[in-house]
């Protein structure tokens, strides 16, 4: 099944755009590929945050109660 393609207006760095055109890069496909990677990365990050929310919350509570476990080794 082919996805429906729709037009979109983008504002891009002019030098980068000129370079891409000089290299005959298909701007629509390149943008689509980059957006697809960004969407996948964001979904993975959100999934990780959701799956690990309890652990993160528990660690934050521990530090709030007891401080950083290795604080004496910090150089700043």
N, CA, C, O and CB atoms as a CASP TS submission, in Angstrom:
PFRMAT TS
TARGET T0000
AUTHOR 0000-0000-0000
METHOD Language model
MODEL 1
PARENT N/A
ATOM      1  N   UNK     1       0.841  -1.177   0.000  1.00  0.00           N
ATOM      2  CA  UNK     1       0.000   0.000   0.000  1.00  0.00           C
ATOM      3  C   UNK     1       0.889   1.245   0.000  1.00  0.00           C
ATOM      4  O   UNK     1       1.822   1.332   0.799  1.00  0.00           O
ATOM      5  CB  UNK     1      -0.958  -0.004   1.220  1.00  0.00           C
ATOM      6  N   UNK     2       0.625   2.173  -0.850  1.00  0.00           N
ATOM      7  CA  UNK     2       1.398   3.401  -0.960  1.00  0.00           C
ATOM      8  C   UNK     2       0.791   4.484  -0.091  1.00  0.00           C
ATOM      9  O   UNK     2      -0.417   4.717  -0.113  1.00  0.00           O
ATOM     10  CB  UNK     2       1.475   3.865  -2.413  1.00  0.00           C
ATOM     11  N   UNK     3       1.650   5.144   0.677  1.00  0.00           N
ATOM     12  CA  UNK     3       1.178   6.232   1.536  1.00  0.00           C
ATOM     13  C   UNK     3       0.782   7.419   0.673  1.00  0.00           C
ATOM     14  O   UNK     3       1.375   7.669  -0.376  1.00  0.00           O
ATOM     15  CB  UNK     3       2.265   6.644   2.565  1.00  0.00           C
ATOM     16  N   UNK     4      -0.214   8.133   1.124  1.00  0.00           N
ATOM     17  CA  UNK     4      -0.640   9.340   0.435  1.00  0.00           C
ATOM     18  C   UNK     4       0.396  10.429   0.701  1.00  0.00           C
ATOM     19  O   UNK     4       0.718  10.727   1.851  1.00  0.00           O
ATOM     20  CB  UNK     4      -2.066   9.786   0.900  1.00  0.00           C
ATOM     21  N   UNK     5       0.901  11.005  -0.349  1.00  0.00           N
ATOM     22  CA  UNK     5       1.897  12.062  -0.217  1.00  0.00           C
ATOM     23  C   UNK     5       1.183  13.407  -0.280  1.00  0.00           C
ATOM     24  O   UNK     5       0.308  13.618  -1.120  1.00  0.00           O
ATOM     25  CB  UNK     5       2.991  11.953  -1.329  1.00  0.00           C
ATOM     26  N   UNK     6       1.566  14.319   0.619  1.00  0.00           N
ATOM     27  CA  UNK     6       0.961  15.644   0.667  1.00  0.00           C
ATOM     28  C   UNK     6       2.063  16.695   0.633  1.00  0.00           C
ATOM     29  O   UNK     6       3.159  16.468   1.145  1.00  0.00           O
ATOM     30  CB  UNK     6       0.078  15.811   1.935  1.00  0.00           C
ATOM     31  N   UNK     7       1.775  17.834   0.036  1.00  0.00           N
ATOM     32  CA  UNK     7       2.781  18.899   0.008  1.00  0.00           C
ATOM     33  C   UNK     7       2.950  19.527   1.388  1.00  0.00           C
ATOM     34  O   UNK     7       2.023  19.563   2.198  1.00  0.00           O
ATOM     35  CB  UNK     7       2.395  19.974  -1.017  1.00  0.00           C
ATOM     36  N   UNK     8       4.172  20.024   1.629  1.00  0.00           N
ATOM     37  CA  UNK     8       4.452  20.719   2.890  1.00  0.00           C
ATOM     38  C   UNK     8       5.430  21.851   2.603  1.00  0.00           C
ATOM     39  O   UNK     8       6.308  21.721   1.750  1.00  0.00           O
ATOM     40  CB  UNK     8       5.030  19.738   3.972  1.00  0.00           C
ATOM     41  N   UNK     9       5.277  22.932   3.302  1.00  0.00           N
ATOM     42  CA  UNK     9       6.213  24.050   3.182  1.00  0.00           C
ATOM     43  C   UNK     9       7.248  23.944   4.290  1.00  0.00           C
ATOM     44  O   UNK     9       6.900  23.781   5.460  1.00  0.00           O
ATOM     45  CB  UNK     9       5.471  25.419   3.248  1.00  0.00           C
ATOM     46  N   UNK    10       8.522  24.035   3.921  1.00  0.00           N
ATOM     47  CA  UNK    10       9.605  23.944   4.890  1.00  0.00           C
ATOM     48  C   UNK    10      10.531  25.138   4.718  1.00  0.00           C
ATOM     49  O   UNK    10      10.692  25.652   3.612  1.00  0.00           O
ATOM     50  CB  UNK    10      10.384  22.615   4.730  1.00  0.00           C
ATOM     51  N   UNK    11      11.126  25.568   5.793  1.00  0.00           N
ATOM     52  CA  UNK    11      12.165  26.582   5.737  1.00  0.00           C
ATOM     53  C   UNK    11      13.475  25.887   6.084  1.00  0.00           C
ATOM     54  O   UNK    11      13.612  25.285   7.148  1.00  0.00           O
ATOM     55  CB  UNK    11      11.865  27.785   6.713  1.00  0.00           C
ATOM     56  N   UNK    12      14.434  25.982   5.167  1.00  0.00           N
ATOM     57  CA  UNK    12      15.694  25.275   5.331  1.00  0.00           C
ATOM     58  C   UNK    12      16.865  26.244   5.244  1.00  0.00           C
ATOM     59  O   UNK    12      16.744  27.333   4.682  1.00  0.00           O
ATOM     60  CB  UNK    12      15.833  24.173   4.278  1.00  0.00           C
ATOM     61  N   UNK    13      17.992  25.838   5.804  1.00  0.00           N
ATOM     62  CA  UNK    13      19.222  26.594   5.688  1.00  0.00           C
ATOM     63  C   UNK    13      19.563  26.765   4.209  1.00  0.00           C
ATOM     64  O   UNK    13      19.655  25.782   3.474  1.00  0.00           O
ATOM     65  CB  UNK    13      20.377  25.895   6.450  1.00  0.00           C
ATOM     66  N   UNK    14      19.749  28.000   3.778  1.00  0.00           N
ATOM     67  CA  UNK    14      19.970  28.284   2.362  1.00  0.00           C
ATOM     68  C   UNK    14      21.200  27.617   1.781  1.00  0.00           C
ATOM     69  O   UNK    14      21.153  27.082   0.674  1.00  0.00           O
ATOM     70  CB  UNK    14      20.076  29.746   2.162  1.00  0.00           C
ATOM     71  N   UNK    15      22.305  27.644   2.518  1.00  0.00           N
ATOM     72  CA  UNK    15      23.532  27.012   2.022  1.00  0.00           C
ATOM     73  C   UNK    15      23.355  25.508   1.878  1.00  0.00           C
ATOM     74  O   UNK    15      23.810  24.913   0.901  1.00  0.00           O
ATOM     75  CB  UNK    15      24.706  27.312   2.958  1.00  0.00           C
ATOM     76  N   UNK    16      22.698  24.900   2.849  1.00  0.00           N
ATOM     77  CA  UNK    16      22.455  23.463   2.789  1.00  0.00           C
ATOM     78  C   UNK    16      21.556  23.122   1.613  1.00  0.00           C
ATOM     79  O   UNK    16      21.795  22.142   0.908  1.00  0.00           O
ATOM     80  CB  UNK    16      21.830  22.966   4.095  1.00  0.00           C
ATOM     81  N   UNK    17      20.536  23.918   1.404  1.00  0.00           N
ATOM     82  CA  UNK    17      19.624  23.715   0.286  1.00  0.00           C
ATOM     83  C   UNK    17      20.361  23.819  -1.044  1.00  0.00           C
ATOM     84  O   UNK    17      20.164  22.987  -1.929  1.00  0.00           O
ATOM     85  CB  UNK    17      18.481  24.731   0.339  1.00  0.00           C
ATOM     86  N   UNK    18      21.205  24.829  -1.189  1.00  0.00           N
ATOM     87  CA  UNK    18      21.986  24.987  -2.422  1.00  0.00           C
ATOM     88  C   UNK    18      22.903  23.789  -2.660  1.00  0.00           C
ATOM     89  O   UNK    18      23.019  23.294  -3.782  1.00  0.00           O
ATOM     90  CB  UNK    18      22.815  26.275  -2.364  1.00  0.00           C
ATOM     91  N   UNK    19      23.551  23.332  -1.595  1.00  0.00           N
ATOM     92  CA  UNK    19      24.459  22.195  -1.717  1.00  0.00           C
ATOM     93  C   UNK    19      23.703  20.924  -2.103  1.00  0.00           C
ATOM     94  O   UNK    19      24.161  20.157  -2.950  1.00  0.00           O
ATOM     95  CB  UNK    19      25.219  21.979  -0.404  1.00  0.00           C
ATOM     96  N   UNK    20      22.562  20.707  -1.488  1.00  0.00           N
ATOM     97  CA  UNK    20      21.757  19.524  -1.800  1.00  0.00           C
ATOM     98  C   UNK    20      21.293  19.559  -3.259  1.00  0.00           C
ATOM     99  O   UNK    20      21.328  18.544  -3.954  1.00  0.00           O
ATOM    100  CB  UNK    20      20.538  19.433  -0.853  1.00  0.00           C
ATOM    101  N   UNK    21      20.865  20.722  -3.707  1.00  0.00           N
ATOM    102  CA  UNK    21      20.428  20.839  -5.105  1.00  0.00           C
ATOM    103  C   UNK    21      21.592  20.607  -6.062  1.00  0.00           C
ATOM    104  O   UNK    21      21.416  19.965  -7.098  1.00  0.00           O
ATOM    105  CB  UNK    21      19.804  22.222  -5.360  1.00  0.00           C
ATOM    106  N   UNK    22      22.787  21.123  -5.732  1.00  0.00           N
ATOM    107  CA  UNK    22      23.963  20.932  -6.574  1.00  0.00           C
ATOM    108  C   UNK    22      24.331  19.455  -6.678  1.00  0.00           C
ATOM    109  O   UNK    22      24.892  19.017  -7.682  1.00  0.00           O
ATOM    110  CB  UNK    22      25.144  21.731  -6.027  1.00  0.00           C
ATOM    111  N   UNK    23      24.016  18.697  -5.642  1.00  0.00           N
ATOM    112  CA  UNK    23      24.305  17.257  -5.624  1.00  0.00           C
ATOM    113  C   UNK    23      23.140  16.429  -6.154  1.00  0.00           C
ATOM    114  O   UNK    23      23.173  15.200  -6.109  1.00  0.00           O
ATOM    115  CB  UNK    23      24.645  16.810  -4.211  1.00  0.00           C
ATOM    116  N   UNK    24      22.112  17.108  -6.656  1.00  0.00           N
ATOM    117  CA  UNK    24      20.924  16.441  -7.198  1.00  0.00           C
ATOM    118  C   UNK    24      20.239  15.534  -6.188  1.00  0.00           C
ATOM    119  O   UNK    24      19.754  14.456  -6.535  1.00  0.00           O
ATOM    120  CB  UNK    24      21.300  15.637  -8.413  1.00  0.00           C
ATOM    121  N   UNK    25      20.203  15.976  -4.942  1.00  0.00           N
ATOM    122  CA  UNK    25      19.514  15.226  -3.896  1.00  0.00           C
ATOM    123  C   UNK    25      18.020  15.515  -4.001  1.00  0.00           C
ATOM    124  O   UNK    25      17.608  16.669  -4.117  1.00  0.00           O
ATOM    125  CB  UNK    25      20.061  15.597  -2.477  1.00  0.00           C
ATOM    126  N   UNK    26      17.220  14.465  -3.958  1.00  0.00           N
ATOM    127  CA  UNK    26      15.764  14.610  -3.966  1.00  0.00           C
ATOM    128  C   UNK    26      15.361  15.157  -2.603  1.00  0.00           C
ATOM    129  O   UNK    26      15.355  14.434  -1.607  1.00  0.00           O
ATOM    130  CB  UNK    26      15.038  13.237  -4.277  1.00  0.00           C
ATOM    131  N   UNK    27      15.027  16.440  -2.573  1.00  0.00           N
ATOM    132  CA  UNK    27      14.746  17.103  -1.298  1.00  0.00           C
ATOM    133  C   UNK    27      13.547  16.513  -0.575  1.00  0.00           C
ATOM    134  O   UNK    27      13.567  16.372   0.648  1.00  0.00           O
ATOM    135  CB  UNK    27      14.517  18.572  -1.525  1.00  0.00           C
ATOM    136  N   UNK    28      12.515  16.172  -1.309  1.00  0.00           N
ATOM    137  CA  UNK    28      11.327  15.599  -0.673  1.00  0.00           C
ATOM    138  C   UNK    28      11.652  14.275  -0.003  1.00  0.00           C
ATOM    139  O   UNK    28      11.252  14.034   1.136  1.00  0.00           O
ATOM    140  CB  UNK    28      10.210  15.405  -1.698  1.00  0.00           C
ATOM    141  N   UNK    29      12.375  13.421  -0.707  1.00  0.00           N
ATOM    142  CA  UNK    29      12.729  12.109  -0.134  1.00  0.00           C
ATOM    143  C   UNK    29      13.696  12.255   1.034  1.00  0.00           C
ATOM    144  O   UNK    29      13.582  11.546   2.034  1.00  0.00           O
ATOM    145  CB  UNK    29      13.348  11.204  -1.210  1.00  0.00           C
ATOM    146  N   UNK    30      14.652  13.179   0.906  1.00  0.00           N
ATOM    147  CA  UNK    30      15.604  13.394   1.992  1.00  0.00           C
ATOM    148  C   UNK    30      14.899  13.918   3.239  1.00  0.00           C
ATOM    149  O   UNK    30      15.172  13.470   4.353  1.00  0.00           O
ATOM    150  CB  UNK    30      16.703  14.371   1.556  1.00  0.00           C
ATOM    151  N   UNK    31      13.987  14.872   3.043  1.00  0.00           N
ATOM    152  CA  UNK    31      13.237  15.409   4.177  1.00  0.00           C
ATOM    153  C   UNK    31      12.369  14.319   4.808  1.00  0.00           C
ATOM    154  O   UNK    31      12.300  14.194   6.031  1.00  0.00           O
ATOM    155  CB  UNK    31      12.363  16.602   3.731  1.00  0.00           C
ATOM    156  N   UNK    32      11.712  13.539   3.958  1.00  0.00           N
ATOM    157  CA  UNK    32      10.858  12.467   4.458  1.00  0.00           C
ATOM    158  C   UNK    32      11.667  11.450   5.264  1.00  0.00           C
ATOM    159  O   UNK    32      11.232  10.995   6.322  1.00  0.00           O
ATOM    160  CB  UNK    32      10.144  11.772   3.294  1.00  0.00           C
ATOM    161  N   UNK    33      12.830  11.105   4.759  1.00  0.00           N
ATOM    162  CA  UNK    33      13.690  10.151   5.457  1.00  0.00           C
ATOM    163  C   UNK    33      14.132  10.698   6.812  1.00  0.00           C
ATOM    164  O   UNK    33      14.098   9.985   7.815  1.00  0.00           O
ATOM    165  CB  UNK    33      14.915   9.814   4.602  1.00  0.00           C
ATOM    166  N   UNK    34      14.545  11.962   6.838  1.00  0.00           N
ATOM    167  CA  UNK    34      14.962  12.575   8.099  1.00  0.00           C
ATOM    168  C   UNK    34      13.824  12.685   9.094  1.00  0.00           C
ATOM    169  O   UNK    34      14.012  12.442  10.286  1.00  0.00           O
ATOM    170  CB  UNK    34      15.539  13.941   7.845  1.00  0.00           C
ATOM    171  N   UNK    35      12.654  13.046   8.617  1.00  0.00           N
ATOM    172  CA  UNK    35      11.482  13.147   9.498  1.00  0.00           C
ATOM    173  C   UNK    35      11.102  11.770  10.030  1.00  0.00           C
ATOM    174  O   UNK    35      10.740  11.632  11.199  1.00  0.00           O
ATOM    175  CB  UNK    35      10.284  13.781   8.747  1.00  0.00           C
ATOM    176  N   UNK    36      11.183  10.754   9.180  1.00  0.00           N
ATOM    177  CA  UNK    36      10.866   9.384   9.619  1.00  0.00           C
ATOM    178  C   UNK    36      11.819   8.945  10.733  1.00  0.00           C
ATOM    179  O   UNK    36      11.392   8.331  11.711  1.00  0.00           O
ATOM    180  CB  UNK    36      10.946   8.393   8.425  1.00  0.00           C
ATOM    181  N   UNK    37      13.109   9.260  10.584  1.00  0.00           N
ATOM    182  CA  UNK    37      14.080   8.917  11.638  1.00  0.00           C
ATOM    183  C   UNK    37      13.783   9.679  12.925  1.00  0.00           C
ATOM    184  O   UNK    37      13.870   9.118  14.017  1.00  0.00           O
ATOM    185  CB  UNK    37      15.519   9.220  11.169  1.00  0.00           C
ATOM    186  N   UNK    38      13.433  10.958  12.795  1.00  0.00           N
ATOM    187  CA  UNK    38      13.123  11.762  13.982  1.00  0.00           C
ATOM    188  C   UNK    38      11.887  11.230  14.695  1.00  0.00           C
ATOM    189  O   UNK    38      11.856  11.173  15.924  1.00  0.00           O
ATOM    190  CB  UNK    38      12.913  13.233  13.595  1.00  0.00           C
ATOM    191  N   UNK    39      10.869  10.841  13.931  1.00  0.00           N
ATOM    192  CA  UNK    39       9.636  10.292  14.517  1.00  0.00           C
ATOM    193  C   UNK    39       9.947   8.977  15.244  1.00  0.00           C
ATOM    194  O   UNK    39       9.489   8.758  16.366  1.00  0.00           O
ATOM    195  CB  UNK    39       8.551  10.063  13.413  1.00  0.00           C
ATOM    196  N   UNK    40      10.722   8.112  14.600  1.00  0.00           N
ATOM    197  CA  UNK    40      11.066   6.824  15.228  1.00  0.00           C
ATOM    198  C   UNK    40      11.855   7.036  16.521  1.00  0.00           C
ATOM    199  O   UNK    40      11.608   6.360  17.520  1.00  0.00           O
ATOM    200  CB  UNK    40      11.884   5.948  14.251  1.00  0.00           C
ATOM    201  N   UNK    41      12.804   7.975  16.501  1.00  0.00           N
ATOM    202  CA  UNK    41      13.607   8.246  17.694  1.00  0.00           C
ATOM    203  C   UNK    41      12.743   8.815  18.817  1.00  0.00           C
ATOM    204  O   UNK    41      12.908   8.440  19.978  1.00  0.00           O
ATOM    205  CB  UNK    41      14.748   9.219  17.363  1.00  0.00           C
ATOM    206  N   UNK    42      11.833   9.708  18.482  1.00  0.00           N
ATOM    207  CA  UNK    42      10.957  10.293  19.497  1.00  0.00           C
ATOM    208  C   UNK    42      10.022   9.239  20.092  1.00  0.00           C
ATOM    209  O   UNK    42       9.793   9.220  21.301  1.00  0.00           O
ATOM    210  CB  UNK    42      10.139  11.444  18.895  1.00  0.00           C
ATOM    211  N   UNK    43       9.487   8.369  19.246  1.00  0.00           N
ATOM    212  CA  UNK    43       8.620   7.293  19.754  1.00  0.00           C
ATOM    213  C   UNK    43       9.396   6.385  20.698  1.00  0.00           C
ATOM    214  O   UNK    43       8.887   6.000  21.750  1.00  0.00           O
ATOM    215  CB  UNK    43       8.031   6.466  18.587  1.00  0.00           C
ATOM    216  N   UNK    44      10.634   6.041  20.323  1.00  0.00           N
ATOM    217  CA  UNK    44      11.459   5.169  21.170  1.00  0.00           C
ATOM    218  C   UNK    44      11.770   5.849  22.496  1.00  0.00           C
ATOM    219  O   UNK    44      11.719   5.207  23.545  1.00  0.00           O
ATOM    220  CB  UNK    44      12.769   4.791  20.448  1.00  0.00           C
ATOM    221  N   UNK    45      12.091   7.138  22.464  1.00  0.00           N
ATOM    222  CA  UNK    45      12.397   7.871  23.696  1.00  0.00           C
ATOM    223  C   UNK    45      11.181   7.937  24.610  1.00  0.00           C
ATOM    224  O   UNK    45      11.295   7.752  25.822  1.00  0.00           O
ATOM    225  CB  UNK    45      12.884   9.286  23.370  1.00  0.00           C
ATOM    226  N   UNK    46      10.023   8.201  24.025  1.00  0.00           N
ATOM    227  CA  UNK    46       8.804   8.266  24.839  1.00  0.00           C
ATOM    228  C   UNK    46       8.437   6.902  25.413  1.00  0.00           C
ATOM    229  O   UNK    46       7.999   6.800  26.559  1.00  0.00           O
ATOM    230  CB  UNK    46       7.641   8.806  24.008  1.00  0.00           C
ATOM    231  N   UNK    47       8.618   5.851  24.607  1.00  0.00           N
ATOM    232  CA  UNK    47       8.334   4.500  25.089  1.00  0.00           C
ATOM    233  C   UNK    47       9.273   4.157  26.249  1.00  0.00           C
ATOM    234  O   UNK    47       8.840   3.610  27.263  1.00  0.00           O
ATOM    235  CB  UNK    47       8.482   3.463  23.939  1.00  0.00           C
ATOM    236  N   UNK    48      10.589   4.489  26.089  1.00  0.00           N
ATOM    237  CA  UNK    48      11.548   4.222  27.152  1.00  0.00           C
ATOM    238  C   UNK    48      11.151   4.970  28.424  1.00  0.00           C
ATOM    239  O   UNK    48      11.153   4.394  29.512  1.00  0.00           O
ATOM    240  CB  UNK    48      12.969   4.624  26.712  1.00  0.00           C
ATOM    241  N   UNK    49      10.811   6.250  28.287  1.00  0.00           N
ATOM    242  CA  UNK    49      10.436   7.057  29.452  1.00  0.00           C
ATOM    243  C   UNK    49       9.213   6.473  30.147  1.00  0.00           C
ATOM    244  O   UNK    49       9.149   6.436  31.376  1.00  0.00           O
ATOM    245  CB  UNK    49      10.162   8.510  29.035  1.00  0.00           C
ATOM    246  N   UNK    50       8.249   6.020  29.365  1.00  0.00           N
ATOM    247  CA  UNK    50       7.043   5.429  29.954  1.00  0.00           C
ATOM    248  C   UNK    50       7.358   4.103  30.645  1.00  0.00           C
ATOM    249  O   UNK    50       6.895   3.850  31.757  1.00  0.00           O
ATOM    250  CB  UNK    50       5.970   5.216  28.874  1.00  0.00           C
ATOM    251  N   UNK    51       8.142   3.266  29.983  1.00  0.00           N
ATOM    252  CA  UNK    51       8.468   1.949  30.549  1.00  0.00           C
ATOM    253  C   UNK    51       9.348   2.053  31.785  1.00  0.00           C
ATOM    254  O   UNK    51       9.322   1.159  32.631  1.00  0.00           O
ATOM    255  CB  UNK    51       9.160   1.090  29.507  1.00  0.00           C
ATOM    256  N   UNK    52      10.122   3.120  31.910  1.00  0.00           N
ATOM    257  CA  UNK    52      11.064   3.269  33.013  1.00  0.00           C
ATOM    258  C   UNK    52      10.673   4.356  34.004  1.00  0.00           C
ATOM    259  O   UNK    52      11.476   4.735  34.856  1.00  0.00           O
ATOM    260  CB  UNK    52      12.422   3.560  32.474  1.00  0.00           C
ATOM    261  N   UNK    53       9.464   4.853  33.901  1.00  0.00           N
ATOM    262  CA  UNK    53       9.026   5.954  34.771  1.00  0.00           C
ATOM    263  C   UNK    53       9.124   5.585  36.246  1.00  0.00           C
ATOM    264  O   UNK    53       9.528   6.419  37.056  1.00  0.00           O
ATOM    265  CB  UNK    53       7.590   6.352  34.436  1.00  0.00           C
ATOM    266  N   UNK    54       8.768   4.372  36.609  1.00  0.00           N
ATOM    267  CA  UNK    54       8.817   3.973  38.014  1.00  0.00           C
ATOM    268  C   UNK    54      10.249   3.949  38.540  1.00  0.00           C
ATOM    269  O   UNK    54      10.503   4.369  39.669  1.00  0.00           O
ATOM    270  CB  UNK    54       8.173   2.602  38.195  1.00  0.00           C
ATOM    271  N   UNK    55      11.171   3.466  37.738  1.00  0.00           N
ATOM    272  CA  UNK    55      12.576   3.403  38.149  1.00  0.00           C
ATOM    273  C   UNK    55      13.151   4.815  38.286  1.00  0.00           C
ATOM    274  O   UNK    55      13.844   5.113  39.258  1.00  0.00           O
ATOM    275  CB  UNK    55      13.405   2.579  37.131  1.00  0.00           C
ATOM    276  N   UNK    56      12.866   5.671  37.322  1.00  0.00           N
ATOM    277  CA  UNK    56      13.353   7.045  37.377  1.00  0.00           C
ATOM    278  C   UNK    56      12.782   7.745  38.610  1.00  0.00           C
ATOM    279  O   UNK    56      13.510   8.425  39.333  1.00  0.00           O
ATOM    280  CB  UNK    56      12.974   7.815  36.086  1.00  0.00           C
ATOM    281  N   UNK    57      11.502   7.582  38.845  1.00  0.00           N
ATOM    282  CA  UNK    57      10.863   8.200  40.009  1.00  0.00           C
ATOM    283  C   UNK    57      11.498   7.673  41.304  1.00  0.00           C
ATOM    284  O   UNK    57      11.775   8.453  42.215  1.00  0.00           O
ATOM    285  CB  UNK    57       9.335   7.924  40.003  1.00  0.00           C
ATOM    286  N   UNK    58      11.726   6.377  41.390  1.00  0.00           N
ATOM    287  CA  UNK    58      12.330   5.775  42.573  1.00  0.00           C
ATOM    288  C   UNK    58      13.742   6.311  42.812  1.00  0.00           C
ATOM    289  O   UNK    58      14.107   6.634  43.943  1.00  0.00           O
ATOM    290  CB  UNK    58      12.363   4.254  42.433  1.00  0.00           C
ATOM    291  N   UNK    59      14.530   6.403  41.741  1.00  0.00           N
ATOM    292  CA  UNK    59      15.887   6.940  41.881  1.00  0.00           C
ATOM    293  C   UNK    59      15.861   8.398  42.327  1.00  0.00           C
ATOM    294  O   UNK    59      16.646   8.799  43.186  1.00  0.00           O
ATOM    295  CB  UNK    59      16.651   6.810  40.559  1.00  0.00           C
ATOM    296  N   UNK    60      14.973   9.181  41.754  1.00  0.00           N
ATOM    297  CA  UNK    60      14.862  10.585  42.142  1.00  0.00           C
ATOM    298  C   UNK    60      14.459  10.728  43.611  1.00  0.00           C
ATOM    299  O   UNK    60      14.968  11.603  44.312  1.00  0.00           O
ATOM    300  CB  UNK    60      13.848  11.301  41.248  1.00  0.00           C
ATOM    301  N   UNK    61      13.557   9.881  44.073  1.00  0.00           N
ATOM    302  CA  UNK    61      13.145   9.914  45.483  1.00  0.00           C
ATOM    303  C   UNK    61      14.305   9.539  46.396  1.00  0.00           C
ATOM    304  O   UNK    61      14.488  10.141  47.454  1.00  0.00           O
ATOM    305  CB  UNK    61      11.957   8.963  45.722  1.00  0.00           C
ATOM    306  N   UNK    62      15.094   8.536  45.983  1.00  0.00           N
ATOM    307  CA  UNK    62      16.259   8.128  46.771  1.00  0.00           C
ATOM    308  C   UNK    62      17.237   9.291  46.912  1.00  0.00           C
ATOM    309  O   UNK    62      17.703   9.588  48.012  1.00  0.00           O
ATOM    310  CB  UNK    62      16.959   6.914  46.121  1.00  0.00           C
ATOM    311  N   UNK    63      17.546   9.945  45.794  1.00  0.00           N
ATOM    312  CA  UNK    63      18.489  11.065  45.823  1.00  0.00           C
ATOM    313  C   UNK    63      17.927  12.211  46.652  1.00  0.00           C
ATOM    314  O   UNK    63      18.673  12.873  47.373  1.00  0.00           O
ATOM    315  CB  UNK    63      18.807  11.548  44.394  1.00  0.00           C
ATOM    316  N   UNK    64      16.636  12.454  46.563  1.00  0.00           N
ATOM    317  CA  UNK    64      16.026  13.526  47.360  1.00  0.00           C
ATOM    318  C   UNK    64      16.152  13.234  48.849  1.00  0.00           C
ATOM    319  O   UNK    64      16.359  14.153  49.642  1.00  0.00           O
ATOM    320  CB  UNK    64      14.546  13.706  46.982  1.00  0.00           C
ATOM    321  N   UNK    65      16.031  11.971  49.240  1.00  0.00           N
ATOM    322  CA  UNK    65      16.114  11.595  50.657  1.00  0.00           C
ATOM    323  C   UNK    65      17.544  11.476  51.152  1.00  0.00           C
ATOM    324  O   UNK    65      17.855  11.897  52.267  1.00  0.00           O
ATOM    325  CB  UNK    65      15.400  10.289  50.887  1.00  0.00           C
ATOM    326  N   UNK    66      18.418  10.905  50.328  1.00  0.00           N
ATOM    327  CA  UNK    66      19.762  10.542  50.802  1.00  0.00           C
ATOM    328  C   UNK    66      20.899  11.298  50.124  1.00  0.00           C
ATOM    329  O   UNK    66      22.048  11.181  50.548  1.00  0.00           O
ATOM    330  CB  UNK    66      19.977   9.081  50.604  1.00  0.00           C
ATOM    331  N   UNK    67      20.610  12.057  49.099  1.00  0.00           N
ATOM    332  CA  UNK    67      21.670  12.730  48.352  1.00  0.00           C
ATOM    333  C   UNK    67      22.288  11.775  47.338  1.00  0.00           C
ATOM    334  O   UNK    67      21.917  10.604  47.257  1.00  0.00           O
ATOM    335  CB  UNK    67      22.751  13.270  49.308  1.00  0.00           C
ATOM    336  N   UNK    68      23.225  12.292  46.578  1.00  0.00           N
ATOM    337  CA  UNK    68      23.901  11.463  45.575  1.00  0.00           C
ATOM    338  C   UNK    68      24.812  10.457  46.254  1.00  0.00           C
ATOM    339  O   UNK    68      25.588  10.826  47.136  1.00  0.00           O
ATOM    340  CB  UNK    68      24.709  12.337  44.596  1.00  0.00           C
ATOM    341  N   UNK    69      24.732   9.186  45.860  1.00  0.00           N
ATOM    342  CA  UNK    69      25.507   8.146  46.535  1.00  0.00           C
ATOM    343  C   UNK    69      27.018   8.367  46.473  1.00  0.00           C
ATOM    344  O   UNK    69      27.712   8.029  47.432  1.00  0.00           O
ATOM    345  CB  UNK    69      25.179   6.813  45.935  1.00  0.00           C
ATOM    346  N   UNK    70      27.541   8.907  45.411  1.00  0.00           N
ATOM    347  CA  UNK    70      28.988   9.075  45.260  1.00  0.00           C
ATOM    348  C   UNK    70      29.391  10.549  45.286  1.00  0.00           C
ATOM    349  O   UNK    70      30.372  10.943  44.654  1.00  0.00           O
ATOM    350  CB  UNK    70      29.460   8.431  43.957  1.00  0.00           C
ATOM    351  N   UNK    71      28.645  11.338  46.003  1.00  0.00           N
ATOM    352  CA  UNK    71      28.879  12.782  46.020  1.00  0.00           C
ATOM    353  C   UNK    71      30.295  13.142  46.439  1.00  0.00           C
ATOM    354  O   UNK    71      30.863  14.106  45.925  1.00  0.00           O
ATOM    355  CB  UNK    71      27.899  13.449  46.946  1.00  0.00           C
ATOM    356  N   UNK    72      30.861  12.397  47.346  1.00  0.00           N
ATOM    357  CA  UNK    72      32.202  12.746  47.854  1.00  0.00           C
ATOM    358  C   UNK    72      33.257  12.626  46.760  1.00  0.00           C
ATOM    359  O   UNK    72      34.360  13.149  46.922  1.00  0.00           O
ATOM    360  CB  UNK    72      32.581  11.843  49.042  1.00  0.00           C
ATOM    361  N   UNK    73      32.956  11.962  45.667  1.00  0.00           N
ATOM    362  CA  UNK    73      33.917  11.798  44.581  1.00  0.00           C
ATOM    363  C   UNK    73      33.751  12.842  43.478  1.00  0.00           C
ATOM    364  O   UNK    73      34.543  12.873  42.536  1.00  0.00           O
ATOM    365  CB  UNK    73      33.787  10.417  43.992  1.00  0.00           C
ATOM    366  N   UNK    74      32.752  13.681  43.579  1.00  0.00           N
ATOM    367  CA  UNK    74      32.523  14.708  42.557  1.00  0.00           C
ATOM    368  C   UNK    74      33.594  15.783  42.653  1.00  0.00           C
ATOM    369  O   UNK    74      34.035  16.141  43.745  1.00  0.00           O
ATOM    370  CB  UNK    74      31.116  15.335  42.709  1.00  0.00           C
ATOM    371  N   UNK    75      34.004  16.289  41.504  1.00  0.00           N
ATOM    372  CA  UNK    75      35.083  17.287  41.495  1.00  0.00           C
ATOM    373  C   UNK    75      34.554  18.712  41.408  1.00  0.00           C
ATOM    374  O   UNK    75      35.347  19.652  41.439  1.00  0.00           O
ATOM    375  CB  UNK    75      36.025  17.025  40.334  1.00  0.00           C
ATOM    376  N   UNK    76      33.254  18.905  41.302  1.00  0.00           N
ATOM    377  CA  UNK    76      32.733  20.267  41.205  1.00  0.00           C
ATOM    378  C   UNK    76      31.677  20.507  42.245  1.00  0.00           C
ATOM    379  O   UNK    76      31.121  21.602  42.318  1.00  0.00           O
ATOM    380  CB  UNK    76      32.169  20.535  39.823  1.00  0.00           C
TER
END
